[in-house]
Amino acid sequence: FHPLWLLAFKLMFYGEKDTRTFVSWLSGPLFFISIVIVVAWTAWVFSDPDNEWNIVARVVAAERTGCEPNYENYENCRKEPGSEETCFYVEKNDGKESLKFPDGCDQNCTRVYNDCLNGFILWIGPVLISMTTFFLSFFCTFLRTEGAREKDVLNFGVVWIFLIFAMWVTTSLAGTAAGVAAALAALTLASFVASAMFVAVSFSKAERNQNAAAVFERLRQKYGKHLDVGRALFVVTCAPIVLLYLGFSTVNQFIRRIGIFPCSQPPGEEGGLFTSRTRTQVDVMKSWDRAKVYTFAVYWGIAFMIMQVIVANLTVVFLSWIIEATEGLGLAPITAIMCAVGVMMFLLPPVPGVPVYLTLGIVLPAEGHKTLGWAGSILYCTGVGVVLKLFSSALQQKGIGQNLSHYVKVRQFVGINSILMKAMRLVLDKEGLSVPKVSILIGGPDWPTSVLCGIMRLSLPQIMLGTTPIIFLIFPTCLSGALLYMASVKDETGNPEFAWAGTISAITLSVTAIVQFGSMIVAAYYLEQTAGKRAADVDAILDDREVKEADDKAAHLKRCYRDVTQWDMVPFTAKLLLQTSLGCIITSCYMVQLFSSLCFTPHSLTDSIDDNLDGKVANLFLPLGWVAGGLFCISSMLLYLFQSWGQQKAHKLSSGVVVSASPDESPIDAASTSDASGPRYS
């Protein structure tokens, strides 16, 4: 409601001022208010232990907000068979609330309230308001210059992308803290709505159209070769919304035709199923290279499923098993085991480093605090994490990347001659420490970044030097892990021994997210600046001759593939394969994203596989999760069949064979057969 009451204030006291000018004034006040709110909230939280968020506060909040406990996996947690009351209760002595667990009532029964997020959102509400206000203050700075400029809109887009990235990372980390994901989703939506309202009132319709046209033209000029990738992302994320929009347009056109409302616009001279505006938009989408866009859309969906299922779920389950298996061992054996596991995890391309650092923070302080104390064990954990990261990076660079650099196909695959790779080489080849170099090495994905350094044959000592500031990411992550463990420690009564740890862990996890994706955004910025402002230096880097020759040979085949997969030439069966593949992956992604609690059993690093999953990893997947996984597999298989058909047709065309677009030919037959006389990939 920020935009509404601010605009109401403007109408009451500054009615004569232009709306855009008034909005531009708000930058400083909004920034100040956001700081005041977060400082006041922090002071309130630490002024009284009862204001901290912990298991007791969660149970009390659930009961006060009327949230029903979920006994689906905890039937033994009922007070009596068939009763809706829990076997535990909250008792207040001397003004302090605590949990009481009668005999036979397990302390894990508090999990019946895991789905109750209303209390947490209310508790974290001031922080969400502060972050929204902080975001709006930055947005208002882009309206300070006179006139509507495309640069303002592009800058705003960069800030909003940063917000999305930060929320995504924090949400990924928030699997260890119930409620944060829902709260951040609400923040993202609120920020988008608020900024959209500011845009709507700050620019006239003509200015908005002019800005949009300027931005699209700039994107087309600068990223024309990669626009299909962006269109594919739009398809895989917004396809259901587009279908809903088309449905509303159909209803709208129907109402216009029957003339039920005299004030309705005419249906248009062309007639048709959709309104004139919708027809124009549909025609634009029809002009896309649909086979290419749909293929990239499936790739986006596959990448999302890998990150969401393998990284966000299975990795957590594996690491929670490691935590459970190493419990009770000495500090030295645990350190050795975690180093071995950490190296193994780092060698897996899709696995990021943050879950590994979190696990170190949970496991090592749990044992190390007995001899080193909490502070000493956290510092020890941070040191182990830094050594582990540097060793793994060296192994990835020299053992994997440098060996792969001997293969032309690998160098061609990573685009060694591309402007992006040359700009990256220019930044990383510089000796010493610099902000661009450090941001790339810290913000970039762990495995790909180190392996690319090896493929480019960069200096190992210089890369290790540039990676050492990783400590600013590892320390808050290890601290978060230690705090998560401390928050799970309970006294003999079943109440948290460190009630404040859960609150601090939420804050440190946010710091981790900001450091990680802040460095990623900075890395992207400097790569863009290097490619633009140091274009002469980038062009001076010689092309890899072998890769250039391979690119030239592949270019003809790519053109042939593009020609045979033009949508009008693709037979019905092939179209059906690709469209079905796209539909399956979109459905799968939406299932996992919107109905995650129905797809997977909630499991965090501090959970036990025996208690939470009945000792079976397969129990992580609920029935809807298996359906989503099945759709993912079907989509991947159908995409493979379509591409096999397209590649066979492209081979024939490249060899001069006339390619027929007969609808009778099955792509499945094309995938299982090959033309013996046709050319082969070299």
C-alpha positions as CSV (number, residue, x, y, z in Angstrom):
1,F,0.0,0.0,0.0
2,H,3.0,2.3,-0.1
3,P,2.2,3.8,-3.5
4,L,-1.4,4.4,-2.6
5,W,-0.9,6.4,0.6
6,L,2.1,8.3,-0.9
7,L,0.0,9.3,-3.9
8,A,-2.9,10.2,-1.7
9,F,-0.4,12.4,0.3
10,K,0.7,14.0,-3.0
11,L,-2.8,14.8,-4.0
12,M,-3.6,16.4,-0.6
13,F,-0.4,18.6,-0.2
14,Y,1.4,18.7,-3.6
15,G,-1.5,18.6,-6.1
16,E,0.2,21.2,-8.3
17,K,3.4,19.2,-8.7
18,D,4.0,16.7,-11.5
19,T,3.6,13.1,-10.3
20,R,7.0,12.0,-11.7
21,T,8.7,14.9,-9.9
22,F,7.0,14.1,-6.6
23,V,7.9,10.4,-6.9
24,S,11.6,11.4,-7.6
25,W,11.6,13.3,-4.3
26,L,10.8,10.1,-2.3
27,S,14.2,8.4,-2.7
28,G,15.8,9.8,0.4
29,P,12.8,9.7,2.7
30,L,12.0,6.1,1.7
31,F,15.6,5.0,2.3
32,F,15.7,6.7,5.7
33,I,12.4,5.0,6.7
34,S,13.6,1.6,5.6
35,I,16.7,1.9,7.8
36,V,14.6,3.2,10.8
37,I,12.2,0.2,10.4
38,V,14.9,-2.5,10.4
39,V,16.8,-0.9,13.3
40,A,13.7,-0.6,15.3
41,W,12.7,-4.2,14.5
42,T,16.2,-5.4,15.5
43,A,16.1,-3.5,18.8
44,W,12.6,-5.0,19.5
45,V,13.7,-8.5,18.8
46,F,16.7,-8.4,21.1
47,S,15.1,-6.3,23.8
48,D,13.1,-9.3,25.1
49,P,13.8,-13.0,24.6
50,D,10.0,-13.5,24.1
51,N,10.3,-11.5,20.9
52,E,12.8,-13.9,19.3
53,W,11.7,-16.5,16.8
54,N,12.1,-20.0,17.9
55,I,10.2,-23.2,18.2
56,V,8.2,-21.9,21.2
57,A,7.2,-18.7,19.3
58,R,6.2,-20.8,16.3
59,V,3.9,-23.0,18.3
60,V,2.4,-20.1,20.2
61,A,1.9,-18.2,16.9
62,A,0.2,-21.2,15.3
63,E,-2.2,-21.6,18.1
64,R,-3.1,-17.9,18.3
65,T,-3.6,-17.6,14.5
66,G,-5.9,-20.7,14.5
67,C,-3.6,-22.8,12.3
68,E,-4.6,-26.5,12.4
69,P,-1.8,-29.0,13.2
70,N,-1.0,-31.5,10.4
71,Y,-1.0,-35.0,11.8
72,E,-0.6,-36.8,8.5
73,N,2.9,-38.1,9.4
74,Y,2.6,-37.7,13.2
75,E,-0.5,-39.6,14.4
76,N,1.2,-40.3,17.7
77,C,1.4,-36.6,18.4
78,R,-2.4,-36.3,19.1
79,K,-3.4,-35.8,22.7
80,E,-5.8,-38.7,22.4
81,P,-6.7,-40.9,19.4
82,G,-9.0,-38.9,17.2
83,S,-8.4,-35.7,19.1
84,E,-7.3,-32.5,17.2
85,E,-5.3,-31.3,20.2
86,T,-1.5,-31.9,20.4
87,C,0.1,-34.0,23.1
88,F,2.4,-31.1,24.1
89,Y,1.3,-27.7,25.3
90,V,2.7,-24.3,26.1
91,E,3.1,-23.3,29.8
92,K,3.8,-19.9,31.1
93,N,5.7,-19.5,34.3
94,D,7.0,-16.1,35.6
95,G,6.0,-14.5,32.3
96,K,8.1,-16.9,30.3
97,E,6.5,-19.4,27.9
98,S,7.9,-22.9,27.5
99,L,6.9,-26.2,25.9
100,K,5.8,-29.2,28.0
101,F,6.1,-32.7,26.7
102,P,4.3,-35.3,28.8
103,D,5.6,-38.9,28.9
104,G,5.1,-40.6,25.5
105,C,5.0,-37.3,23.6
106,D,8.0,-37.0,21.3
107,Q,9.8,-33.6,21.1
108,N,9.6,-33.8,17.3
109,C,5.9,-33.5,17.5
110,T,6.3,-29.7,17.1
111,R,6.6,-30.5,13.4
112,V,2.8,-30.7,13.1
113,Y,3.0,-26.9,12.9
114,N,5.6,-26.9,10.1
115,D,3.1,-25.6,7.6
116,C,1.9,-22.8,9.8
117,L,3.6,-19.7,8.3
118,N,1.2,-16.9,9.3
119,G,3.0,-16.3,12.6
120,F,6.4,-16.1,10.9
121,I,5.2,-13.7,8.2
122,L,3.7,-11.4,10.9
123,W,7.0,-11.6,12.9
124,I,9.2,-10.9,9.9
125,G,6.7,-8.4,8.5
126,P,8.6,-5.2,9.4
127,V,11.7,-6.5,7.7
128,L,9.7,-7.2,4.5
129,I,8.3,-3.7,4.7
130,S,11.8,-2.3,5.2
131,M,13.1,-4.2,2.2
132,T,10.2,-3.2,0.0
133,T,10.7,0.5,1.0
134,F,14.5,0.2,0.4
135,F,13.8,-1.2,-3.1
136,L,11.3,1.6,-3.9
137,S,13.8,4.2,-2.8
138,F,16.3,2.9,-5.4
139,F,13.6,2.8,-8.0
140,C,12.7,6.4,-7.3
141,T,16.3,7.5,-8.0
142,F,15.8,6.5,-11.6
143,L,13.1,9.2,-12.0
144,R,15.3,12.1,-10.9
145,T,16.5,13.1,-14.4
146,E,14.1,15.1,-16.5
147,G,12.5,13.2,-19.4
148,A,11.7,9.6,-19.9
149,R,14.9,7.8,-20.9
150,E,15.4,4.2,-21.9
151,K,18.5,4.1,-19.6
152,D,16.3,4.7,-16.6
153,V,14.1,1.8,-17.5
154,L,17.1,-0.5,-18.1
155,N,18.7,0.5,-14.8
156,F,15.4,-0.2,-13.0
157,G,15.4,-3.6,-14.7
158,V,18.9,-4.4,-13.4
159,V,17.8,-3.5,-9.9
160,W,14.7,-5.7,-10.1
161,I,16.7,-8.6,-11.6
162,F,19.0,-8.2,-8.6
163,L,16.0,-8.4,-6.3
164,I,14.8,-11.6,-8.0
165,F,18.3,-13.1,-7.7
166,A,18.6,-12.2,-4.1
167,M,15.2,-13.6,-3.3
168,W,15.9,-16.8,-5.2
169,V,19.2,-17.5,-3.3
170,T,17.7,-16.6,0.1
171,T,14.7,-18.8,-0.7
172,S,17.1,-21.7,-1.5
173,L,18.9,-21.1,1.8
174,A,15.6,-20.8,3.6
175,G,15.0,-24.5,3.3
176,T,16.6,-24.5,6.7
177,A,14.2,-22.0,8.2
178,A,10.5,-22.5,7.9
179,G,8.5,-19.6,6.5
180,V,11.3,-17.6,4.9
181,A,10.4,-18.8,1.4
182,A,6.8,-17.8,1.6
183,A,7.8,-14.4,3.1
184,L,10.3,-13.7,0.4
185,A,7.8,-14.7,-2.3
186,A,5.4,-12.2,-0.8
187,L,8.1,-9.5,-0.8
188,T,9.0,-10.1,-4.4
189,L,5.4,-9.9,-5.5
190,A,4.8,-6.8,-3.4
191,S,7.9,-5.1,-4.8
192,F,6.9,-5.8,-8.3
193,V,3.3,-4.5,-7.8
194,A,4.5,-1.4,-6.0
195,S,7.1,-0.5,-8.7
196,A,4.6,-1.2,-11.5
197,M,2.2,1.2,-9.8
198,F,4.9,3.9,-9.6
199,V,5.7,3.4,-13.3
200,A,2.0,3.6,-14.2
201,V,1.5,7.0,-12.4
202,S,4.9,8.5,-13.2
203,F,4.8,8.1,-17.0
204,S,2.1,8.9,-19.4
205,K,0.9,6.2,-21.7
206,A,2.8,7.7,-24.6
207,E,6.0,7.8,-22.5
208,R,5.6,4.2,-21.4
209,N,5.1,3.1,-25.0
210,Q,8.1,5.1,-26.1
211,N,10.3,3.7,-23.3
212,A,9.2,0.1,-24.1
213,A,9.9,0.6,-27.8
214,A,13.4,2.0,-27.0
215,V,14.3,-0.7,-24.6
216,F,13.2,-3.5,-27.0
217,E,15.1,-1.9,-29.9
218,R,18.2,-1.7,-27.8
219,L,17.8,-5.4,-26.7
220,R,17.3,-6.4,-30.3
221,Q,20.5,-4.6,-31.4
222,K,22.6,-5.8,-28.6
223,Y,21.3,-9.3,-27.9
224,G,19.6,-10.2,-31.2
225,K,21.3,-13.5,-31.5
226,H,20.2,-14.6,-28.0
227,L,16.6,-13.2,-28.0
228,D,15.3,-16.7,-28.6
229,V,16.7,-17.7,-25.2
230,G,14.8,-14.9,-23.5
231,R,11.7,-15.8,-25.4
232,A,12.0,-19.4,-24.3
233,L,12.2,-18.3,-20.7
234,F,9.1,-16.3,-21.2
235,V,7.3,-19.4,-22.7
236,V,8.3,-21.8,-19.9
237,T,7.4,-19.3,-17.1
238,C,4.4,-17.6,-18.5
239,A,2.7,-20.1,-20.8
240,P,-0.3,-20.8,-18.4
241,I,-0.7,-17.0,-17.9
242,V,-0.7,-16.5,-21.7
243,L,-3.3,-19.2,-22.1
244,L,-5.4,-17.5,-19.4
245,Y,-4.9,-14.2,-21.2
246,L,-6.1,-15.7,-24.5
247,G,-9.1,-17.1,-22.8
248,F,-10.1,-13.6,-21.4
249,S,-9.5,-12.1,-24.9
250,T,-11.8,-14.7,-26.4
251,V,-14.5,-13.8,-23.9
252,N,-13.9,-10.1,-24.5
253,Q,-14.3,-10.6,-28.2
254,F,-17.4,-12.6,-27.8
255,I,-19.0,-9.9,-25.7
256,R,-18.1,-7.3,-28.3
257,R,-19.7,-9.4,-31.0
258,I,-23.0,-9.9,-29.3
259,G,-23.1,-6.2,-28.3
260,I,-24.4,-6.9,-24.8
261,F,-22.8,-3.7,-23.6
262,P,-23.5,-0.6,-25.7
263,C,-20.2,1.0,-24.5
264,S,-18.1,-2.0,-25.7
265,Q,-15.5,-1.4,-28.5
266,P,-16.3,-2.9,-31.9
267,P,-14.9,-6.4,-32.5
268,G,-12.8,-5.1,-35.4
269,E,-13.1,-5.4,-39.1
270,E,-11.1,-8.6,-39.2
271,G,-13.4,-10.5,-36.8
272,G,-11.6,-13.6,-35.5
273,L,-11.5,-15.3,-32.1
274,F,-9.3,-12.7,-30.3
275,T,-9.4,-8.9,-30.0
276,S,-7.3,-6.8,-32.3
277,R,-4.5,-6.2,-29.8
278,T,-4.3,-9.9,-28.9
279,R,-4.2,-10.9,-32.6
280,T,-1.3,-8.6,-33.1
281,Q,0.5,-10.2,-30.1
282,V,-0.2,-13.7,-31.3
283,D,1.1,-12.8,-34.8
284,V,4.3,-11.6,-33.2
285,M,4.7,-14.9,-31.4
286,K,4.0,-16.8,-34.6
287,S,6.8,-15.0,-36.3
288,W,9.3,-16.5,-33.8
289,D,11.5,-19.4,-34.7
290,R,9.1,-21.6,-32.7
291,A,11.1,-24.9,-32.9
292,K,14.2,-23.1,-31.5
293,V,12.2,-21.2,-28.9
294,Y,10.3,-24.3,-27.7
295,T,13.6,-26.3,-27.6
296,F,15.3,-23.6,-25.4
297,A,12.2,-23.5,-23.3
298,V,12.5,-27.2,-22.6
299,Y,16.2,-26.6,-21.7
300,W,15.2,-24.0,-19.2
301,G,12.7,-26.4,-17.7
302,I,15.2,-29.2,-17.5
303,A,17.7,-26.8,-15.8
304,F,15.1,-25.7,-13.3
305,M,14.1,-29.3,-12.4
306,I,17.8,-30.3,-11.9
307,M,18.4,-27.4,-9.6
308,Q,15.1,-27.7,-7.8
309,V,15.1,-31.5,-7.4
310,I,18.7,-32.7,-7.4
311,V,20.4,-29.7,-5.8
312,A,17.6,-28.3,-3.5
313,N,16.3,-31.6,-2.3
314,L,18.5,-34.7,-2.9
315,T,21.7,-32.8,-2.0
316,V,20.1,-31.7,1.3
317,V,19.0,-35.3,2.0
318,F,22.5,-36.6,1.4
319,L,24.2,-34.0,3.5
320,S,21.7,-34.5,6.3
321,W,22.7,-38.2,6.2
322,I,26.3,-37.2,6.5
323,I,25.5,-35.0,9.5
324,E,23.7,-37.9,11.2
325,A,26.3,-40.5,10.3
326,T,29.2,-38.4,11.7
327,E,27.5,-37.6,15.0
328,G,29.6,-38.6,18.0
329,L,32.9,-39.0,16.1
330,G,35.9,-37.0,17.1
331,L,36.7,-33.6,15.6
332,A,39.6,-35.0,13.5
333,P,37.7,-37.9,11.9
334,I,34.7,-35.7,11.2
335,T,37.0,-33.1,9.6
336,A,38.6,-35.7,7.4
337,I,35.2,-37.2,6.4
338,M,33.7,-33.8,5.6
339,C,36.7,-32.8,3.5
340,A,36.4,-36.0,1.4
341,V,32.6,-35.4,1.1
342,G,33.2,-31.8,0.3
343,V,35.6,-32.5,-2.5
344,M,33.3,-35.1,-4.0
345,M,30.4,-32.6,-3.9
346,F,32.5,-29.8,-5.5
347,L,33.3,-32.2,-8.4
348,L,29.6,-32.5,-9.3
349,P,28.8,-29.7,-11.8
350,P,25.3,-28.7,-10.5
351,V,26.1,-28.7,-6.8
352,P,26.8,-25.2,-5.4
353,G,29.2,-24.6,-2.5
354,V,26.8,-23.1,-0.1
355,P,25.1,-26.4,1.0
356,V,28.6,-27.8,1.7
357,Y,29.6,-24.8,3.8
358,L,26.3,-25.0,5.7
359,T,27.0,-28.7,6.4
360,L,30.4,-27.9,7.7
361,G,28.9,-25.2,9.9
362,I,26.5,-27.8,11.4
363,V,28.8,-30.8,11.8
364,L,32.1,-29.3,12.9
365,P,30.9,-26.9,15.6
366,A,28.6,-29.6,16.9
367,E,31.6,-31.6,17.9
368,G,34.3,-28.8,18.1
369,H,32.5,-26.6,20.6
370,K,33.4,-29.1,23.3
371,T,37.1,-28.3,23.0
372,L,37.3,-25.1,21.0
373,G,34.2,-23.3,22.2
374,W,31.5,-22.0,19.9
375,A,33.5,-19.1,18.6
376,G,36.6,-21.2,18.1
377,S,34.8,-24.0,16.4
378,I,33.1,-21.6,13.9
379,L,36.5,-20.0,13.0
380,Y,37.9,-23.5,12.6
381,C,35.0,-24.5,10.4
382,T,35.6,-21.3,8.3
383,G,39.2,-22.2,7.9
384,V,38.4,-25.7,6.8
385,G,35.9,-24.3,4.3
386,V,38.4,-22.0,2.8
387,V,41.0,-24.7,2.4
388,L,38.4,-27.1,1.0
389,K,37.3,-24.5,-1.6
390,L,40.8,-23.6,-2.7
391,F,41.8,-27.3,-3.0
392,S,38.7,-28.2,-4.9
393,S,39.1,-25.1,-7.2
394,A,42.7,-26.1,-8.0
395,L,41.6,-29.7,-8.7
396,Q,38.8,-28.5,-11.0
397,Q,41.1,-26.1,-12.8
398,K,44.1,-28.3,-13.3
399,G,42.7,-31.8,-13.1
400,I,39.5,-31.2,-15.1
401,G,39.6,-27.9,-17.0
402,Q,43.2,-28.1,-18.2
403,N,42.8,-31.7,-19.4
404,L,39.6,-30.8,-21.2
405,S,41.3,-27.9,-22.9
406,H,43.0,-30.4,-25.2
407,Y,39.7,-31.2,-26.9
408,V,38.5,-28.9,-29.6
409,K,34.9,-30.0,-29.1
410,V,35.1,-28.8,-25.4
411,R,36.6,-25.5,-26.3
412,Q,34.0,-25.1,-29.0
413,F,31.2,-26.0,-26.6
414,V,32.2,-23.3,-24.0
415,G,32.5,-20.7,-26.7
416,I,36.2,-20.0,-26.2
417,N,36.1,-17.4,-29.1
418,S,33.0,-15.6,-27.9
419,I,33.2,-12.0,-26.6
420,L,32.0,-13.1,-23.2
421,M,34.8,-15.6,-22.8
422,K,37.4,-13.1,-24.1
423,A,36.2,-10.5,-21.6
424,M,36.3,-13.1,-18.8
425,R,39.9,-14.0,-19.8
426,L,40.8,-10.3,-19.9
427,V,39.5,-9.8,-16.3
428,L,40.9,-13.0,-14.8
429,D,44.3,-12.7,-16.4
430,K,45.1,-9.6,-14.5
431,E,47.5,-10.2,-11.6
432,G,46.6,-9.4,-8.1
433,L,43.2,-8.7,-6.6
434,S,40.5,-6.6,-8.3
435,V,36.8,-6.2,-7.8
436,P,35.9,-7.6,-11.2
437,K,38.2,-10.6,-10.8
438,V,37.1,-11.4,-7.3
439,S,33.4,-11.0,-8.1
440,I,33.7,-13.5,-11.0
441,L,35.5,-16.1,-8.9
442,I,33.2,-15.8,-6.0
443,G,29.9,-15.0,-7.7
444,G,30.2,-17.5,-10.5
445,P,29.0,-21.1,-10.2
446,D,31.7,-23.1,-8.4
447,W,32.4,-26.0,-10.9
448,P,31.9,-24.1,-14.2
449,T,34.0,-21.1,-13.1
450,S,37.0,-23.2,-12.0
451,V,36.8,-25.5,-15.0
452,L,36.6,-22.6,-17.4
453,C,39.8,-21.1,-15.8
454,G,41.5,-24.4,-16.6
455,I,40.2,-24.5,-20.2
456,M,41.5,-21.0,-20.7
457,R,44.8,-22.1,-19.1
458,L,45.0,-19.2,-16.6
459,S,47.6,-19.0,-13.9
460,L,46.7,-21.2,-11.0
461,P,48.4,-19.1,-8.3
462,Q,46.7,-15.9,-9.5
463,I,43.3,-17.7,-9.6
464,M,43.9,-19.0,-6.1
465,L,44.8,-15.5,-4.9
466,G,41.6,-14.1,-6.5
467,T,39.5,-16.8,-4.8
468,T,40.7,-16.1,-1.2
469,P,38.1,-13.5,-0.5
470,I,35.6,-16.4,-0.6
471,I,36.0,-16.2,3.1
472,F,33.4,-13.4,3.2
473,L,30.9,-15.9,1.8
474,I,32.1,-18.9,3.8
475,F,32.2,-17.3,7.2
476,P,28.5,-16.2,7.3
477,T,27.4,-19.5,5.8
478,C,29.3,-21.5,8.4
479,L,28.0,-19.2,11.1
480,S,24.5,-19.8,9.8
481,G,25.0,-23.6,9.9
482,A,26.3,-23.4,13.5
483,L,23.3,-21.3,14.5
484,L,21.0,-23.7,12.9
485,Y,22.5,-26.5,14.9
486,M,22.4,-24.4,18.1
487,A,18.7,-23.6,17.4
488,S,18.0,-27.4,17.3
489,V,19.7,-28.1,20.6
490,K,17.0,-28.6,23.3
491,D,17.3,-28.9,27.1
492,E,15.9,-31.7,29.1
493,T,12.4,-30.1,29.0
494,G,12.3,-30.1,25.2
495,N,12.7,-26.3,25.0
496,P,15.4,-24.6,22.9
497,E,18.7,-24.1,24.8
498,F,19.7,-21.2,22.5
499,A,16.4,-19.5,21.8
500,W,18.0,-16.6,20.0
501,A,19.9,-18.8,17.5
502,G,17.0,-19.2,15.1
503,T,16.6,-15.5,14.8
504,I,20.3,-14.8,14.1
505,S,20.5,-17.7,11.6
506,A,17.7,-16.1,9.5
507,I,19.7,-12.8,9.4
508,T,23.1,-14.5,8.6
509,L,21.4,-16.6,5.9
510,S,20.3,-13.4,4.3
511,V,23.8,-12.0,4.5
512,T,25.1,-15.1,2.8
513,A,22.5,-14.6,0.0
514,I,23.4,-11.0,-0.4
515,V,27.2,-11.7,-0.6
516,Q,26.7,-14.6,-3.1
517,F,24.3,-12.9,-5.6
518,G,25.7,-9.5,-5.0
519,S,29.0,-10.7,-6.3
520,M,27.2,-12.4,-9.2
521,I,25.5,-9.2,-10.2
522,V,28.8,-7.3,-9.9
523,A,30.5,-10.0,-12.0
524,A,27.9,-9.6,-14.7
525,Y,28.2,-5.8,-14.6
526,Y,32.0,-5.9,-15.0
527,L,31.9,-8.4,-17.8
528,E,29.5,-6.2,-19.7
529,Q,31.6,-3.2,-19.0
530,T,34.8,-5.0,-20.2
531,A,33.1,-6.2,-23.4
532,G,31.9,-2.7,-24.1
533,K,34.5,-0.3,-22.9
534,R,37.5,-2.5,-23.7
535,A,36.3,-3.7,-27.0
536,A,39.7,-3.1,-28.6
537,D,41.5,-5.2,-26.0
538,V,38.9,-8.0,-26.4
539,D,39.2,-8.0,-30.2
540,A,43.0,-8.1,-29.8
541,I,42.8,-11.6,-28.2
542,L,43.4,-14.0,-31.0
543,D,40.7,-16.6,-31.9
544,D,41.4,-20.3,-31.2
545,R,42.1,-21.4,-34.8
546,E,41.0,-25.0,-34.3
547,V,37.7,-23.9,-32.7
548,K,37.1,-21.3,-35.5
549,E,37.6,-24.0,-38.1
550,A,35.2,-26.3,-36.2
551,D,32.7,-23.4,-35.9
552,D,32.8,-22.8,-39.6
553,K,32.2,-26.4,-40.4
554,A,29.3,-26.6,-37.9
555,A,27.8,-23.3,-39.1
556,H,26.5,-24.9,-42.3
557,L,24.9,-27.8,-40.5
558,K,23.3,-25.4,-38.0
559,R,21.8,-23.5,-40.9
560,C,20.5,-26.7,-42.3
561,Y,19.0,-27.7,-39.0
562,R,17.4,-24.2,-38.7
563,D,15.9,-24.6,-42.2
564,V,14.4,-28.0,-41.7
565,T,12.9,-27.0,-38.3
566,Q,11.1,-24.0,-39.6
567,W,7.7,-24.5,-38.1
568,D,5.8,-24.4,-41.4
569,M,8.1,-27.2,-42.7
570,V,7.9,-29.4,-39.6
571,P,5.5,-32.4,-40.0
572,F,2.6,-32.9,-37.6
573,T,4.2,-35.7,-35.7
574,A,7.4,-33.8,-35.0
575,K,5.4,-30.7,-33.9
576,L,3.4,-32.9,-31.6
577,L,6.6,-34.3,-30.1
578,L,8.0,-30.9,-29.3
579,Q,4.8,-29.4,-28.1
580,T,4.1,-32.4,-25.8
581,S,7.7,-32.1,-24.5
582,L,7.1,-28.5,-23.8
583,G,3.8,-29.1,-22.1
584,C,5.2,-31.8,-19.9
585,I,8.2,-29.7,-18.7
586,I,6.0,-26.7,-18.0
587,T,3.5,-28.8,-16.0
588,S,6.4,-30.4,-14.1
589,C,8.0,-27.1,-13.3
590,Y,4.7,-25.6,-12.1
591,M,4.0,-28.6,-10.0
592,V,7.3,-28.4,-8.2
593,Q,7.2,-24.6,-7.8
594,L,3.6,-24.1,-6.7
595,F,2.9,-27.3,-5.0
596,S,6.3,-28.2,-3.5
597,S,4.7,-29.3,-0.2
598,L,2.6,-31.8,-2.2
599,C,5.6,-33.0,-4.2
600,F,8.3,-33.5,-1.6
601,T,8.4,-34.2,2.1
602,P,9.9,-31.1,3.8
603,H,13.5,-32.1,4.8
604,S,16.3,-29.8,6.2
605,L,19.9,-30.4,7.0
606,T,19.1,-30.9,10.7
607,D,16.4,-33.5,10.0
608,S,16.9,-37.2,10.5
609,I,16.3,-39.5,7.5
610,D,15.0,-42.2,9.9
611,D,12.6,-39.9,11.7
612,N,11.5,-37.7,8.8
613,L,11.6,-40.1,5.9
614,D,11.1,-43.4,7.7
615,G,14.7,-44.4,6.7
616,K,13.9,-44.3,2.9
617,V,15.2,-41.6,0.6
618,A,12.4,-42.5,-1.8
619,N,9.9,-41.2,0.8
620,L,11.2,-37.7,0.0
621,F,9.0,-37.9,-3.1
622,L,5.3,-37.7,-2.5
623,P,2.8,-39.0,-5.2
624,L,2.7,-35.6,-7.0
625,G,6.5,-35.5,-6.9
626,W,6.7,-38.8,-8.7
627,V,4.3,-37.5,-11.3
628,A,6.4,-34.3,-11.8
629,G,9.5,-36.5,-12.1
630,G,7.8,-38.7,-14.7
631,L,6.7,-35.7,-16.8
632,F,10.3,-34.4,-16.6
633,C,11.6,-37.8,-18.0
634,I,8.9,-37.9,-20.7
635,S,9.8,-34.3,-21.8
636,S,13.5,-35.1,-22.0
637,M,12.8,-38.2,-24.1
638,L,10.5,-36.4,-26.5
639,L,12.9,-33.6,-27.0
640,Y,15.6,-36.1,-27.8
641,L,13.4,-37.7,-30.4
642,F,12.6,-34.3,-32.0
643,Q,16.2,-33.3,-32.1
644,S,17.2,-36.7,-33.6
645,W,14.7,-36.2,-36.4
646,G,15.9,-32.7,-37.0
647,Q,19.6,-33.7,-37.1
648,Q,18.9,-36.5,-39.5
649,K,17.0,-34.1,-41.8
650,A,19.8,-31.5,-41.5
651,H,22.5,-34.1,-42.5
652,K,20.5,-34.9,-45.6
653,L,20.1,-31.3,-46.5
654,S,23.7,-30.5,-45.9
655,S,24.7,-33.3,-48.3
656,G,22.4,-32.0,-51.0
657,V,19.5,-34.5,-50.5
658,V,16.1,-33.0,-51.1
659,V,14.3,-32.9,-47.7
660,S,10.6,-33.7,-47.7
661,A,8.3,-32.2,-45.1
662,S,5.9,-35.1,-45.5
663,P,3.6,-35.4,-42.5
664,D,3.6,-39.1,-42.9
665,E,7.2,-39.5,-41.6
666,S,7.6,-40.3,-38.0
667,P,10.4,-38.7,-36.0
668,I,10.5,-41.8,-33.9
669,D,11.6,-43.7,-37.0
670,A,14.1,-41.0,-37.7
671,A,15.6,-41.3,-34.2
672,S,16.1,-45.1,-34.5
673,T,17.5,-45.1,-38.1
674,S,20.3,-43.3,-39.8
675,D,21.2,-42.7,-43.4
676,A,24.3,-44.7,-44.1
677,S,25.2,-42.6,-47.1
678,G,24.7,-39.3,-45.2
679,P,27.5,-37.3,-43.7
680,R,28.7,-37.8,-40.2
681,Y,29.8,-35.2,-37.5
682,S,33.5,-34.7,-37.6
